[in-house]
Amino acid sequence: MAADQAHEQAGWLLPVDIGTVGRARSAVPLSHESVNPVVLDAIVRAYRRHGFPPAFRLPDLPAFERLHGWLAGMGFVREQPTLTQ
């Protein structure tokens, strides 16, 4: 399912979709490289400008532990874990 719109911002894909599928409006990193935490605030503002609550879709990998911590410090909580095979 493709989002209605998708924007790239500082190494992140920001899909924006009016449908009911949460992943179609959740920011996702385009690589597993380190992330500048400053971009997180910009992503939050971008989703709020579109009228959506900000959401992040992140893998549960050691490379993202710091990012998970930064987001938790910003008040984000983990929801809807996905298991795939």
PDB file of N, CA, C and O in Angstrom:
ATOM      1  N   MET A   1       0.838  -1.179   0.000  1.00  0.00           N
ATOM      2  CA  MET A   1       0.000   0.000   0.000  1.00  0.00           C
ATOM      3  C   MET A   1       0.880   1.238   0.000  1.00  0.00           C
ATOM      4  O   MET A   1       1.706   1.415   0.895  1.00  0.00           O
ATOM      5  N   ALA A   2       0.715   2.061  -0.962  1.00  0.00           N
ATOM      6  CA  ALA A   2       1.485   3.300  -1.055  1.00  0.00           C
ATOM      7  C   ALA A   2       0.728   4.439  -0.377  1.00  0.00           C
ATOM      8  O   ALA A   2      -0.497   4.531  -0.453  1.00  0.00           O
ATOM      9  N   ALA A   3       1.487   5.296   0.281  1.00  0.00           N
ATOM     10  CA  ALA A   3       0.887   6.465   0.928  1.00  0.00           C
ATOM     11  C   ALA A   3       0.461   7.478  -0.127  1.00  0.00           C
ATOM     12  O   ALA A   3       0.985   7.491  -1.241  1.00  0.00           O
ATOM     13  N   ASP A   4      -0.499   8.331   0.241  1.00  0.00           N
ATOM     14  CA  ASP A   4      -0.938   9.402  -0.661  1.00  0.00           C
ATOM     15  C   ASP A   4       0.233  10.307  -1.041  1.00  0.00           C
ATOM     16  O   ASP A   4       0.361  10.725  -2.191  1.00  0.00           O
ATOM     17  N   GLN A   5       1.081  10.601  -0.060  1.00  0.00           N
ATOM     18  CA  GLN A   5       2.258  11.438  -0.265  1.00  0.00           C
ATOM     19  C   GLN A   5       3.399  10.847   0.550  1.00  0.00           C
ATOM     20  O   GLN A   5       3.167  10.163   1.546  1.00  0.00           O
ATOM     21  N   ALA A   6       4.613  11.105   0.133  1.00  0.00           N
ATOM     22  CA  ALA A   6       5.786  10.723   0.918  1.00  0.00           C
ATOM     23  C   ALA A   6       6.859  11.778   0.689  1.00  0.00           C
ATOM     24  O   ALA A   6       7.107  12.194  -0.443  1.00  0.00           O
ATOM     25  N   HIS A   7       7.484  12.200   1.767  1.00  0.00           N
ATOM     26  CA  HIS A   7       8.529  13.214   1.706  1.00  0.00           C
ATOM     27  C   HIS A   7       9.794  12.621   2.309  1.00  0.00           C
ATOM     28  O   HIS A   7       9.724  11.804   3.227  1.00  0.00           O
ATOM     29  N   GLU A   8      10.940  13.029   1.801  1.00  0.00           N
ATOM     30  CA  GLU A   8      12.209  12.619   2.383  1.00  0.00           C
ATOM     31  C   GLU A   8      12.760  13.802   3.165  1.00  0.00           C
ATOM     32  O   GLU A   8      12.767  14.935   2.683  1.00  0.00           O
ATOM     33  N   GLN A   9      13.220  13.523   4.375  1.00  0.00           N
ATOM     34  CA  GLN A   9      13.775  14.596   5.203  1.00  0.00           C
ATOM     35  C   GLN A   9      14.956  14.057   5.994  1.00  0.00           C
ATOM     36  O   GLN A   9      14.789  13.230   6.890  1.00  0.00           O
ATOM     37  N   ALA A  10      16.130  14.520   5.664  1.00  0.00           N
ATOM     38  CA  ALA A  10      17.352  14.207   6.407  1.00  0.00           C
ATOM     39  C   ALA A  10      17.522  12.712   6.665  1.00  0.00           C
ATOM     40  O   ALA A  10      17.819  12.303   7.787  1.00  0.00           O
ATOM     41  N   GLY A  11      17.333  11.896   5.625  1.00  0.00           N
ATOM     42  CA  GLY A  11      17.533  10.460   5.772  1.00  0.00           C
ATOM     43  C   GLY A  11      16.335   9.686   6.286  1.00  0.00           C
ATOM     44  O   GLY A  11      16.466   8.520   6.659  1.00  0.00           O
ATOM     45  N   TRP A  12      15.182  10.308   6.311  1.00  0.00           N
ATOM     46  CA  TRP A  12      13.944   9.659   6.746  1.00  0.00           C
ATOM     47  C   TRP A  12      12.898   9.762   5.640  1.00  0.00           C
ATOM     48  O   TRP A  12      12.868  10.740   4.892  1.00  0.00           O
ATOM     49  N   LEU A  13      12.052   8.759   5.543  1.00  0.00           N
ATOM     50  CA  LEU A  13      10.892   8.803   4.668  1.00  0.00           C
ATOM     51  C   LEU A  13       9.689   9.134   5.536  1.00  0.00           C
ATOM     52  O   LEU A  13       9.442   8.468   6.542  1.00  0.00           O
ATOM     53  N   LEU A  14       8.945  10.155   5.154  1.00  0.00           N
ATOM     54  CA  LEU A  14       7.773  10.593   5.912  1.00  0.00           C
ATOM     55  C   LEU A  14       6.528  10.404   5.054  1.00  0.00           C
ATOM     56  O   LEU A  14       6.126  11.323   4.340  1.00  0.00           O
ATOM     57  N   PRO A  15       5.907   9.214   5.115  1.00  0.00           N
ATOM     58  CA  PRO A  15       4.667   9.014   4.364  1.00  0.00           C
ATOM     59  C   PRO A  15       3.510   9.741   5.041  1.00  0.00           C
ATOM     60  O   PRO A  15       3.461   9.846   6.266  1.00  0.00           O
ATOM     61  N   VAL A  16       2.588  10.235   4.236  1.00  0.00           N
ATOM     62  CA  VAL A  16       1.403  10.936   4.742  1.00  0.00           C
ATOM     63  C   VAL A  16       0.196  10.380   4.003  1.00  0.00           C
ATOM     64  O   VAL A  16       0.103  10.497   2.781  1.00  0.00           O
ATOM     65  N   ASP A  17      -0.718   9.781   4.735  1.00  0.00           N
ATOM     66  CA  ASP A  17      -1.884   9.142   4.127  1.00  0.00           C
ATOM     67  C   ASP A  17      -3.097   9.354   5.030  1.00  0.00           C
ATOM     68  O   ASP A  17      -2.984   9.266   6.252  1.00  0.00           O
ATOM     69  N   ILE A  18      -4.243   9.630   4.439  1.00  0.00           N
ATOM     70  CA  ILE A  18      -5.453   9.877   5.228  1.00  0.00           C
ATOM     71  C   ILE A  18      -6.168   8.592   5.618  1.00  0.00           C
ATOM     72  O   ILE A  18      -7.163   8.645   6.340  1.00  0.00           O
ATOM     73  N   GLY A  19      -5.691   7.446   5.163  1.00  0.00           N
ATOM     74  CA  GLY A  19      -6.332   6.163   5.476  1.00  0.00           C
ATOM     75  C   GLY A  19      -6.137   5.754   6.925  1.00  0.00           C
ATOM     76  O   GLY A  19      -5.669   6.537   7.752  1.00  0.00           O
ATOM     77  N   THR A  20      -6.506   4.514   7.219  1.00  0.00           N
ATOM     78  CA  THR A  20      -6.480   4.019   8.593  1.00  0.00           C
ATOM     79  C   THR A  20      -5.234   3.214   8.932  1.00  0.00           C
ATOM     80  O   THR A  20      -5.073   2.808  10.083  1.00  0.00           O
ATOM     81  N   VAL A  21      -4.356   2.972   7.981  1.00  0.00           N
ATOM     82  CA  VAL A  21      -3.156   2.170   8.220  1.00  0.00           C
ATOM     83  C   VAL A  21      -2.067   3.060   8.814  1.00  0.00           C
ATOM     84  O   VAL A  21      -1.567   3.968   8.151  1.00  0.00           O
ATOM     85  N   GLY A  22      -1.703   2.792  10.069  1.00  0.00           N
ATOM     86  CA  GLY A  22      -0.745   3.632  10.773  1.00  0.00           C
ATOM     87  C   GLY A  22       0.613   3.727  10.111  1.00  0.00           C
ATOM     88  O   GLY A  22       1.232   4.791  10.124  1.00  0.00           O
ATOM     89  N   ARG A  23       1.090   2.629   9.528  1.00  0.00           N
ATOM     90  CA  ARG A  23       2.420   2.672   8.919  1.00  0.00           C
ATOM     91  C   ARG A  23       2.461   3.606   7.711  1.00  0.00           C
ATOM     92  O   ARG A  23       3.537   4.027   7.284  1.00  0.00           O
ATOM     93  N   ALA A  24       1.295   3.929   7.163  1.00  0.00           N
ATOM     94  CA  ALA A  24       1.240   4.843   6.018  1.00  0.00           C
ATOM     95  C   ALA A  24       1.378   6.295   6.449  1.00  0.00           C
ATOM     96  O   ALA A  24       1.314   7.202   5.619  1.00  0.00           O
ATOM     97  N   ARG A  25       1.565   6.515   7.734  1.00  0.00           N
ATOM     98  CA  ARG A  25       1.861   7.864   8.236  1.00  0.00           C
ATOM     99  C   ARG A  25       2.797   7.786   9.448  1.00  0.00           C
ATOM    100  O   ARG A  25       2.597   8.452  10.463  1.00  0.00           O
ATOM    101  N   SER A  26       3.825   6.945   9.297  1.00  0.00           N
ATOM    102  CA  SER A  26       4.858   6.782  10.320  1.00  0.00           C
ATOM    103  C   SER A  26       6.221   7.004   9.685  1.00  0.00           C
ATOM    104  O   SER A  26       6.531   6.415   8.650  1.00  0.00           O
ATOM    105  N   ALA A  27       7.031   7.848  10.299  1.00  0.00           N
ATOM    106  CA  ALA A  27       8.363   8.130   9.778  1.00  0.00           C
ATOM    107  C   ALA A  27       9.242   6.890   9.899  1.00  0.00           C
ATOM    108  O   ALA A  27       9.203   6.184  10.907  1.00  0.00           O
ATOM    109  N   VAL A  28      10.027   6.638   8.871  1.00  0.00           N
ATOM    110  CA  VAL A  28      10.906   5.467   8.856  1.00  0.00           C
ATOM    111  C   VAL A  28      12.297   5.893   8.371  1.00  0.00           C
ATOM    112  O   VAL A  28      12.416   6.601   7.371  1.00  0.00           O
ATOM    113  N   PRO A  29      13.353   5.459   9.084  1.00  0.00           N
ATOM    114  CA  PRO A  29      14.700   5.816   8.639  1.00  0.00           C
ATOM    115  C   PRO A  29      15.051   5.070   7.354  1.00  0.00           C
ATOM    116  O   PRO A  29      14.635   3.930   7.150  1.00  0.00           O
ATOM    117  N   LEU A  30      15.815   5.723   6.499  1.00  0.00           N
ATOM    118  CA  LEU A  30      16.205   5.122   5.227  1.00  0.00           C
ATOM    119  C   LEU A  30      17.491   4.310   5.321  1.00  0.00           C
ATOM    120  O   LEU A  30      17.884   3.664   4.350  1.00  0.00           O
ATOM    121  N   SER A  31      18.154   4.335   6.480  1.00  0.00           N
ATOM    122  CA  SER A  31      19.363   3.531   6.670  1.00  0.00           C
ATOM    123  C   SER A  31      19.503   3.191   8.147  1.00  0.00           C
ATOM    124  O   SER A  31      18.746   3.679   8.986  1.00  0.00           O
ATOM    125  N   HIS A  32      20.474   2.353   8.448  1.00  0.00           N
ATOM    126  CA  HIS A  32      20.737   1.965   9.835  1.00  0.00           C
ATOM    127  C   HIS A  32      21.912   2.749  10.412  1.00  0.00           C
ATOM    128  O   HIS A  32      22.516   2.326  11.397  1.00  0.00           O
ATOM    129  N   GLU A  33      22.233   3.876   9.810  1.00  0.00           N
ATOM    130  CA  GLU A  33      23.320   4.712  10.298  1.00  0.00           C
ATOM    131  C   GLU A  33      22.833   5.602  11.436  1.00  0.00           C
ATOM    132  O   GLU A  33      21.631   5.716  11.676  1.00  0.00           O
ATOM    133  N   SER A  34      23.768   6.225  12.126  1.00  0.00           N
ATOM    134  CA  SER A  34      23.396   7.063  13.263  1.00  0.00           C
ATOM    135  C   SER A  34      22.479   8.201  12.818  1.00  0.00           C
ATOM    136  O   SER A  34      22.551   8.685  11.688  1.00  0.00           O
ATOM    137  N   VAL A  35      21.626   8.602  13.736  1.00  0.00           N
ATOM    138  CA  VAL A  35      20.618   9.623  13.460  1.00  0.00           C
ATOM    139  C   VAL A  35      20.910  10.850  14.306  1.00  0.00           C
ATOM    140  O   VAL A  35      21.210  10.735  15.494  1.00  0.00           O
ATOM    141  N   ASN A  36      20.824  12.008  13.702  1.00  0.00           N
ATOM    142  CA  ASN A  36      20.952  13.257  14.433  1.00  0.00           C
ATOM    143  C   ASN A  36      19.624  13.505  15.150  1.00  0.00           C
ATOM    144  O   ASN A  36      18.590  13.612  14.489  1.00  0.00           O
ATOM    145  N   PRO A  37      19.622  13.601  16.484  1.00  0.00           N
ATOM    146  CA  PRO A  37      18.359  13.773  17.200  1.00  0.00           C
ATOM    147  C   PRO A  37      17.624  15.062  16.855  1.00  0.00           C
ATOM    148  O   PRO A  37      16.422  15.162  17.102  1.00  0.00           O
ATOM    149  N   VAL A  38      18.314  16.048  16.293  1.00  0.00           N
ATOM    150  CA  VAL A  38      17.662  17.306  15.915  1.00  0.00           C
ATOM    151  C   VAL A  38      16.579  17.055  14.873  1.00  0.00           C
ATOM    152  O   VAL A  38      15.561  17.747  14.863  1.00  0.00           O
ATOM    153  N   VAL A  39      16.785  16.078  14.000  1.00  0.00           N
ATOM    154  CA  VAL A  39      15.806  15.806  12.950  1.00  0.00           C
ATOM    155  C   VAL A  39      14.492  15.277  13.532  1.00  0.00           C
ATOM    156  O   VAL A  39      13.445  15.401  12.896  1.00  0.00           O
ATOM    157  N   LEU A  40      14.532  14.693  14.722  1.00  0.00           N
ATOM    158  CA  LEU A  40      13.306  14.157  15.321  1.00  0.00           C
ATOM    159  C   LEU A  40      12.279  15.258  15.546  1.00  0.00           C
ATOM    160  O   LEU A  40      11.095  15.067  15.269  1.00  0.00           O
ATOM    161  N   ASP A  41      12.719  16.405  16.043  1.00  0.00           N
ATOM    162  CA  ASP A  41      11.797  17.532  16.246  1.00  0.00           C
ATOM    163  C   ASP A  41      11.208  18.002  14.922  1.00  0.00           C
ATOM    164  O   ASP A  41      10.026  18.340  14.851  1.00  0.00           O
ATOM    165  N   ALA A  42      12.026  18.024  13.873  1.00  0.00           N
ATOM    166  CA  ALA A  42      11.536  18.442  12.555  1.00  0.00           C
ATOM    167  C   ALA A  42      10.487  17.463  12.030  1.00  0.00           C
ATOM    168  O   ALA A  42       9.510  17.879  11.406  1.00  0.00           O
ATOM    169  N   ILE A  43      10.680  16.177  12.276  1.00  0.00           N
ATOM    170  CA  ILE A  43       9.703  15.170  11.845  1.00  0.00           C
ATOM    171  C   ILE A  43       8.396  15.348  12.603  1.00  0.00           C
ATOM    172  O   ILE A  43       7.318  15.287  12.012  1.00  0.00           O
ATOM    173  N   VAL A  44       8.489  15.566  13.901  1.00  0.00           N
ATOM    174  CA  VAL A  44       7.288  15.797  14.711  1.00  0.00           C
ATOM    175  C   VAL A  44       6.514  16.997  14.166  1.00  0.00           C
ATOM    176  O   VAL A  44       5.296  16.928  14.001  1.00  0.00           O
ATOM    177  N   ARG A  45       7.215  18.089  13.889  1.00  0.00           N
ATOM    178  CA  ARG A  45       6.551  19.284  13.354  1.00  0.00           C
ATOM    179  C   ARG A  45       5.917  19.011  11.990  1.00  0.00           C
ATOM    180  O   ARG A  45       4.820  19.494  11.708  1.00  0.00           O
ATOM    181  N   ALA A  46       6.598  18.244  11.149  1.00  0.00           N
ATOM    182  CA  ALA A  46       6.069  17.947   9.808  1.00  0.00           C
ATOM    183  C   ALA A  46       4.749  17.187   9.900  1.00  0.00           C
ATOM    184  O   ALA A  46       3.799  17.516   9.191  1.00  0.00           O
ATOM    185  N   TYR A  47       4.678  16.179  10.763  1.00  0.00           N
ATOM    186  CA  TYR A  47       3.424  15.430  10.886  1.00  0.00           C
ATOM    187  C   TYR A  47       2.316  16.295  11.490  1.00  0.00           C
ATOM    188  O   TYR A  47       1.159  16.195  11.080  1.00  0.00           O
ATOM    189  N   ARG A  48       2.655  17.123  12.439  1.00  0.00           N
ATOM    190  CA  ARG A  48       1.632  18.000  13.036  1.00  0.00           C
ATOM    191  C   ARG A  48       1.112  19.012  12.018  1.00  0.00           C
ATOM    192  O   ARG A  48      -0.071  19.351  12.042  1.00  0.00           O
ATOM    193  N   ARG A  49       1.971  19.497  11.129  1.00  0.00           N
ATOM    194  CA  ARG A  49       1.532  20.404  10.063  1.00  0.00           C
ATOM    195  C   ARG A  49       0.494  19.745   9.167  1.00  0.00           C
ATOM    196  O   ARG A  49      -0.410  20.407   8.658  1.00  0.00           O
ATOM    197  N   HIS A  50       0.630  18.434   8.977  1.00  0.00           N
ATOM    198  CA  HIS A  50      -0.324  17.680   8.152  1.00  0.00           C
ATOM    199  C   HIS A  50      -1.554  17.246   8.950  1.00  0.00           C
ATOM    200  O   HIS A  50      -2.472  16.642   8.396  1.00  0.00           O
ATOM    201  N   GLY A  51      -1.574  17.553  10.248  1.00  0.00           N
ATOM    202  CA  GLY A  51      -2.721  17.197  11.076  1.00  0.00           C
ATOM    203  C   GLY A  51      -2.694  15.775  11.614  1.00  0.00           C
ATOM    204  O   GLY A  51      -3.728  15.251  12.028  1.00  0.00           O
ATOM    205  N   PHE A  52      -1.519  15.143  11.613  1.00  0.00           N
ATOM    206  CA  PHE A  52      -1.384  13.776  12.113  1.00  0.00           C
ATOM    207  C   PHE A  52      -0.528  13.753  13.369  1.00  0.00           C
ATOM    208  O   PHE A  52       0.394  14.557  13.506  1.00  0.00           O
ATOM    209  N   PRO A  53      -0.821  12.844  14.283  1.00  0.00           N
ATOM    210  CA  PRO A  53       0.083  12.676  15.416  1.00  0.00           C
ATOM    211  C   PRO A  53       1.392  12.067  14.903  1.00  0.00           C
ATOM    212  O   PRO A  53       1.361  11.162  14.070  1.00  0.00           O
ATOM    213  N   PRO A  54       2.528  12.546  15.382  1.00  0.00           N
ATOM    214  CA  PRO A  54       3.792  11.991  14.912  1.00  0.00           C
ATOM    215  C   PRO A  54       3.955  10.543  15.364  1.00  0.00           C
ATOM    216  O   PRO A  54       3.588  10.182  16.482  1.00  0.00           O
ATOM    217  N   ALA A  55       4.511   9.725  14.480  1.00  0.00           N
ATOM    218  CA  ALA A  55       4.774   8.319  14.789  1.00  0.00           C
ATOM    219  C   ALA A  55       6.048   7.903  14.064  1.00  0.00           C
ATOM    220  O   ALA A  55       6.354   8.400  12.980  1.00  0.00           O
ATOM    221  N   PHE A  56       6.781   6.987  14.680  1.00  0.00           N
ATOM    222  CA  PHE A  56       8.034   6.498  14.122  1.00  0.00           C
ATOM    223  C   PHE A  56       7.973   4.981  14.020  1.00  0.00           C
ATOM    224  O   PHE A  56       7.516   4.308  14.943  1.00  0.00           O
ATOM    225  N   ARG A  57       8.430   4.450  12.901  1.00  0.00           N
ATOM    226  CA  ARG A  57       8.480   3.000  12.677  1.00  0.00           C
ATOM    227  C   ARG A  57       9.956   2.607  12.671  1.00  0.00           C
ATOM    228  O   ARG A  57      10.688   2.919  11.732  1.00  0.00           O
ATOM    229  N   LEU A  58      10.381   1.920  13.728  1.00  0.00           N
ATOM    230  CA  LEU A  58      11.800   1.608  13.893  1.00  0.00           C
ATOM    231  C   LEU A  58      12.027   0.120  14.104  1.00  0.00           C
ATOM    232  O   LEU A  58      11.222  -0.548  14.753  1.00  0.00           O
ATOM    233  N   PRO A  59      13.125  -0.403  13.556  1.00  0.00           N
ATOM    234  CA  PRO A  59      13.466  -1.794  13.850  1.00  0.00           C
ATOM    235  C   PRO A  59      13.984  -1.912  15.280  1.00  0.00           C
ATOM    236  O   PRO A  59      14.515  -0.954  15.841  1.00  0.00           O
ATOM    237  N   ASP A  60      13.828  -3.066  15.845  1.00  0.00           N
ATOM    238  CA  ASP A  60      14.317  -3.333  17.199  1.00  0.00           C
ATOM    239  C   ASP A  60      15.715  -3.943  17.078  1.00  0.00           C
ATOM    240  O   ASP A  60      15.906  -5.141  17.286  1.00  0.00           O
ATOM    241  N   LEU A  61      16.676  -3.100  16.740  1.00  0.00           N
ATOM    242  CA  LEU A  61      18.062  -3.514  16.521  1.00  0.00           C
ATOM    243  C   LEU A  61      18.990  -2.679  17.389  1.00  0.00           C
ATOM    244  O   LEU A  61      18.659  -1.542  17.729  1.00  0.00           O
ATOM    245  N   PRO A  62      20.156  -3.229  17.757  1.00  0.00           N
ATOM    246  CA  PRO A  62      21.098  -2.456  18.575  1.00  0.00           C
ATOM    247  C   PRO A  62      21.436  -1.088  17.983  1.00  0.00           C
ATOM    248  O   PRO A  62      21.652  -0.133  18.729  1.00  0.00           O
ATOM    249  N   ALA A  63      21.485  -0.978  16.662  1.00  0.00           N
ATOM    250  CA  ALA A  63      21.813   0.302  16.028  1.00  0.00           C
ATOM    251  C   ALA A  63      20.799   1.392  16.348  1.00  0.00           C
ATOM    252  O   ALA A  63      21.092   2.576  16.177  1.00  0.00           O
ATOM    253  N   PHE A  64      19.613   1.012  16.809  1.00  0.00           N
ATOM    254  CA  PHE A  64      18.553   1.986  17.070  1.00  0.00           C
ATOM    255  C   PHE A  64      18.271   2.195  18.560  1.00  0.00           C
ATOM    256  O   PHE A  64      17.322   2.895  18.915  1.00  0.00           O
ATOM    257  N   GLU A  65      19.087   1.593  19.439  1.00  0.00           N
ATOM    258  CA  GLU A  65      18.838   1.727  20.877  1.00  0.00           C
ATOM    259  C   GLU A  65      18.850   3.183  21.325  1.00  0.00           C
ATOM    260  O   GLU A  65      17.971   3.603  22.077  1.00  0.00           O
ATOM    261  N   ARG A  66      19.835   3.959  20.873  1.00  0.00           N
ATOM    262  CA  ARG A  66      19.884   5.381  21.266  1.00  0.00           C
ATOM    263  C   ARG A  66      18.661   6.127  20.767  1.00  0.00           C
ATOM    264  O   ARG A  66      18.096   6.959  21.477  1.00  0.00           O
ATOM    265  N   LEU A  67      18.260   5.827  19.549  1.00  0.00           N
ATOM    266  CA  LEU A  67      17.096   6.487  18.968  1.00  0.00           C
ATOM    267  C   LEU A  67      15.832   6.149  19.754  1.00  0.00           C
ATOM    268  O   LEU A  67      15.009   7.026  20.017  1.00  0.00           O
ATOM    269  N   HIS A  68      15.680   4.889  20.127  1.00  0.00           N
ATOM    270  CA  HIS A  68      14.539   4.503  20.967  1.00  0.00           C
ATOM    271  C   HIS A  68      14.562   5.300  22.279  1.00  0.00           C
ATOM    272  O   HIS A  68      13.521   5.755  22.753  1.00  0.00           O
ATOM    273  N   GLY A  69      15.752   5.462  22.855  1.00  0.00           N
ATOM    274  CA  GLY A  69      15.884   6.226  24.098  1.00  0.00           C
ATOM    275  C   GLY A  69      15.528   7.691  23.923  1.00  0.00           C
ATOM    276  O   GLY A  69      14.832   8.265  24.761  1.00  0.00           O
ATOM    277  N   TRP A  70      16.000   8.304  22.839  1.00  0.00           N
ATOM    278  CA  TRP A  70      15.663   9.710  22.576  1.00  0.00           C
ATOM    279  C   TRP A  70      14.154   9.883  22.431  1.00  0.00           C
ATOM    280  O   TRP A  70      13.570  10.814  22.984  1.00  0.00           O
ATOM    281  N   LEU A  71      13.536   8.982  21.684  1.00  0.00           N
ATOM    282  CA  LEU A  71      12.087   9.092  21.473  1.00  0.00           C
ATOM    283  C   LEU A  71      11.327   8.878  22.780  1.00  0.00           C
ATOM    284  O   LEU A  71      10.336   9.562  23.037  1.00  0.00           O
ATOM    285  N   ALA A  72      11.777   7.943  23.602  1.00  0.00           N
ATOM    286  CA  ALA A  72      11.139   7.742  24.909  1.00  0.00           C
ATOM    287  C   ALA A  72      11.258   9.017  25.746  1.00  0.00           C
ATOM    288  O   ALA A  72      10.317   9.392  26.445  1.00  0.00           O
ATOM    289  N   GLY A  73      12.406   9.678  25.675  1.00  0.00           N
ATOM    290  CA  GLY A  73      12.602  10.932  26.389  1.00  0.00           C
ATOM    291  C   GLY A  73      11.703  12.051  25.886  1.00  0.00           C
ATOM    292  O   GLY A  73      11.437  13.013  26.607  1.00  0.00           O
ATOM    293  N   MET A  74      11.238  11.926  24.652  1.00  0.00           N
ATOM    294  CA  MET A  74      10.319  12.913  24.073  1.00  0.00           C
ATOM    295  C   MET A  74       8.861  12.552  24.359  1.00  0.00           C
ATOM    296  O   MET A  74       7.947  13.262  23.941  1.00  0.00           O
ATOM    297  N   GLY A  75       8.647  11.431  25.083  1.00  0.00           N
ATOM    298  CA  GLY A  75       7.283  11.042  25.435  1.00  0.00           C
ATOM    299  C   GLY A  75       6.663   9.986  24.537  1.00  0.00           C
ATOM    300  O   GLY A  75       5.489   9.654  24.703  1.00  0.00           O
ATOM    301  N   PHE A  76       7.424   9.450  23.590  1.00  0.00           N
ATOM    302  CA  PHE A  76       6.891   8.401  22.714  1.00  0.00           C
ATOM    303  C   PHE A  76       6.926   7.055  23.432  1.00  0.00           C
ATOM    304  O   PHE A  76       7.825   6.794  24.231  1.00  0.00           O
ATOM    305  N   VAL A  77       5.953   6.212  23.146  1.00  0.00           N
ATOM    306  CA  VAL A  77       5.894   4.860  23.709  1.00  0.00           C
ATOM    307  C   VAL A  77       5.769   3.856  22.565  1.00  0.00           C
ATOM    308  O   VAL A  77       5.267   4.177  21.488  1.00  0.00           O
ATOM    309  N   ARG A  78       6.234   2.639  22.823  1.00  0.00           N
ATOM    310  CA  ARG A  78       6.131   1.580  21.810  1.00  0.00           C
ATOM    311  C   ARG A  78       4.708   1.053  21.768  1.00  0.00           C
ATOM    312  O   ARG A  78       4.095   0.793  22.803  1.00  0.00           O
ATOM    313  N   GLU A  79       4.192   0.898  20.554  1.00  0.00           N
ATOM    314  CA  GLU A  79       2.861   0.329  20.332  1.00  0.00           C
ATOM    315  C   GLU A  79       2.923  -0.586  19.125  1.00  0.00           C
ATOM    316  O   GLU A  79       3.815  -0.458  18.286  1.00  0.00           O
ATOM    317  N   GLN A  80       1.999  -1.486  19.039  1.00  0.00           N
ATOM    318  CA  GLN A  80       1.803  -2.353  17.881  1.00  0.00           C
ATOM    319  C   GLN A  80       3.081  -3.031  17.391  1.00  0.00           C
ATOM    320  O   GLN A  80       3.479  -2.824  16.245  1.00  0.00           O
ATOM    321  N   PRO A  81       3.729  -3.831  18.229  1.00  0.00           N
ATOM    322  CA  PRO A  81       4.874  -4.578  17.706  1.00  0.00           C
ATOM    323  C   PRO A  81       4.409  -5.528  16.604  1.00  0.00           C
ATOM    324  O   PRO A  81       3.301  -6.062  16.653  1.00  0.00           O
ATOM    325  N   THR A  82       5.250  -5.722  15.640  1.00  0.00           N
ATOM    326  CA  THR A  82       4.908  -6.571  14.500  1.00  0.00           C
ATOM    327  C   THR A  82       5.880  -7.735  14.423  1.00  0.00           C
ATOM    328  O   THR A  82       7.094  -7.544  14.498  1.00  0.00           O
ATOM    329  N   LEU A  83       5.357  -8.921  14.277  1.00  0.00           N
ATOM    330  CA  LEU A  83       6.183 -10.106  14.064  1.00  0.00           C
ATOM    331  C   LEU A  83       5.975 -10.569  12.633  1.00  0.00           C
ATOM    332  O   LEU A  83       4.842 -10.656  12.159  1.00  0.00           O
ATOM    333  N   THR A  84       7.056 -10.863  11.955  1.00  0.00           N
ATOM    334  CA  THR A  84       6.949 -11.333  10.571  1.00  0.00           C
ATOM    335  C   THR A  84       7.750 -12.610  10.400  1.00  0.00           C
ATOM    336  O   THR A  84       8.630 -12.911  11.206  1.00  0.00           O
ATOM    337  N   GLN A  85       7.450 -13.346   9.371  1.00  0.00           N
ATOM    338  CA  GLN A  85       8.176 -14.586   9.089  1.00  0.00           C
ATOM    339  C   GLN A  85       8.517 -14.633   7.628  1.00  0.00           C
ATOM    340  O   GLN A  85       9.133 -15.596   7.168  1.00  0.00           O
TER     341      GLN A  85
END
